[in-house]
Amino acid sequence: MLKEARFEHILDKLKANSRVFFEELANDLKVSEDTIRRDIDILAKSGLMVKVRGGAISPAHNPLTFQQRAGMFTEAKQRIGLKVQQHLADVKTVLMDGGTTMLAVAASIPVNAKLRVITNNVALPHVLSNHSGIEIVLLGGNYVPGTQTTVGVQTCMEARKYVADLYLMGTCAIDVSIGVTAQFADDGEVKKVFIESSRKTIALVSQEKLNMIDYFKVAELNEVDAIITDLVSDDDQLAKYRFSGLEIY
């Protein structure tokens, strides 16, 4: 069974019972207890549970409790959030833009992480409020209540001052031929600057946004280094993106 599928089962069981046990999960998933321990280590480091003797329990204190996350983020967004974590391991500075997927990513970051986050997402500082090792640079600009982001000339000018190791891009639509497009021009302009200001760009794409085209052009597909989706990496829906040369996660 793939790791993502095991994670989903473990989180579902935790949500239902508030506690999970190594032995029980190993029997459910027909894997060794060592495999379950490693899975729970990863989930615990992401703040989604607290490891205890014999298993794990729901976290009592975190930027968002497990129950709050379950209500705010879909399983697809939580899955993307977990996949992102491996790409933050050696990153010092990351650009993050708007959207609830980005909040799910932030909620999955281990509480002891050391990182600099540059963002126009006004909701992110609250999610990361318990992360004492994370420095947050909140970009100014025109505030958009509907997306809880800042946009406009000031946002773009401030973003150009920085060079990030990684840009995690929330994606409205992506298509193999057209590339990345956005629903709003102001949001698209910020994304273009974020791409220019980062050494690597990873697009976060839920499956319903694959093979979609919106009206504002953000980037050609070859300007993106990788995509992370809520699908398993060998899913047939990702075949044509794989053949385009993108890294797929």
Secondary structure, DSSP 4 states (H G I P E B T S, - for coil): --HHHHHHHHHHHHHHHSEEEHHHHHHHHTS-HHHHHHHHHHHHHTTS-EEETTEEE--SSSSS-HHHHHHHS-HHHHHHHHHHGGGGTT-SEEEE-SSHHHHHHHHHS-TT--EEEEESBTTHHHHTTT-TTEEEEE--SEEETTTTEEESHHHHHHHTT--BSEEEEE-SEEETTTEEEESSHHHHHHHHHHHHTBS-EEEEE-GGGBT---SEEEE-GGG--EEEESS-TT-GGGHHHHHTT-EE-
